[in-house]
Every structure is written in C-alpha cells, then in structure tokens.
Amino acid sequence: MGRLRDLRKARGYTQIKMQLLTGIDQSDYSKIENGKRYYTFEQCVKIAQALETSMDYLAGLTDESKPYPRTKK
C-alpha cells in the first residue's frame, strides 16, 4: 500500500483530508494505507478519484499513475 501513501503525500493530503474527500473514516483509511484492511470496490473508486489516479495503479497493475479519461455523466 506504499503507492497509496505516496500519492496522498504527493498531493499534500492528510488522512483527515482523505476522509473528507472519500467518506472513508480516517481510522479505516489508515488501516487500508498500512495494509491491515482491504478496501471495497466502492472505496477504491473513491480513493482513485480523490488522488486523481486509476484503480489499476492502486492495485499495482500499471506503473502509470495518470488516470484514464473519465466518462461524462
């Protein structure tokens, strides 16, 4: 989960800021970041959006942290 922490710090975000952006409780987010808890699909989507990256990058499937183009809603 080093990528998660690295991205958060690169954006200048605290875990509290991530709580505000994602709705994930700070203590749960800390556990996710430290590998003590897995995130759900929905949480992964929110984290990827907040950190402006892709879910593939968070999962370690790509080394490209730039997000994919988003679809318009």
C-alpha positions as CSV (number, residue, x, y, z in Angstrom):
1,M,0.0,0.0,0.0
2,G,3.0,2.3,-0.4
3,R,1.6,3.7,-3.5
4,L,-1.5,4.9,-1.7
5,R,0.6,6.7,1.0
6,D,3.0,8.1,-1.6
7,L,0.2,9.5,-3.8
8,R,-1.6,11.0,-0.8
9,K,1.6,12.7,0.4
10,A,2.5,13.9,-3.1
11,R,-0.9,15.7,-3.2
12,G,-0.2,17.2,0.2
13,Y,-3.3,15.5,1.7
14,T,-3.6,14.2,5.3
15,Q,-5.6,11.2,6.2
16,I,-8.3,13.6,7.5
17,K,-8.4,15.3,4.1
18,M,-8.9,11.8,2.5
19,Q,-11.7,11.2,4.9
20,L,-13.4,14.4,3.8
21,L,-12.8,13.5,0.1
22,T,-13.8,9.9,0.2
23,G,-16.2,9.5,3.2
24,I,-13.9,6.7,4.5
25,D,-13.4,7.0,8.2
26,Q,-9.8,8.1,9.0
27,S,-9.1,5.1,11.2
28,D,-10.3,2.8,8.4
29,Y,-8.3,4.7,5.8
30,S,-5.2,4.4,8.0
31,K,-5.7,0.6,8.2
32,I,-6.1,0.5,4.4
33,E,-2.9,2.5,3.9
34,N,-1.0,0.3,6.3
35,G,-2.2,-2.9,4.7
36,K,-4.2,-4.0,7.7
37,R,-7.5,-3.8,5.9
38,Y,-8.6,-4.1,2.3
39,Y,-10.8,-1.6,0.6
40,T,-14.0,-2.4,-1.1
41,F,-14.6,-1.7,-4.8
42,E,-16.6,1.4,-4.0
43,Q,-13.9,2.7,-1.7
44,C,-11.2,2.0,-4.3
45,V,-13.2,4.1,-6.8
46,K,-13.5,7.0,-4.3
47,I,-9.8,6.8,-3.4
48,A,-8.7,6.7,-7.1
49,Q,-10.9,9.8,-7.8
50,A,-9.6,11.7,-4.8
51,L,-6.0,11.0,-5.7
52,E,-6.5,11.6,-9.4
53,T,-5.2,8.2,-10.4
54,S,-6.6,4.9,-11.7
55,M,-7.7,1.8,-9.8
56,D,-5.2,-0.2,-11.8
57,Y,-2.4,2.0,-10.4
58,L,-3.6,1.5,-6.9
59,A,-3.8,-2.3,-7.5
60,G,-0.2,-2.4,-8.8
61,L,-1.4,-3.5,-12.3
62,T,0.3,-0.5,-14.0
63,D,3.1,1.9,-13.2
64,E,1.3,4.8,-14.9
65,S,-0.3,6.9,-12.1
66,K,-2.1,9.2,-14.6
67,P,-5.8,8.4,-14.6
68,Y,-7.7,7.2,-17.6
69,P,-10.1,9.6,-19.3
70,R,-13.4,9.7,-17.4
71,T,-16.8,9.2,-19.0
72,K,-19.2,12.1,-18.8
73,K,-22.3,11.6,-16.7
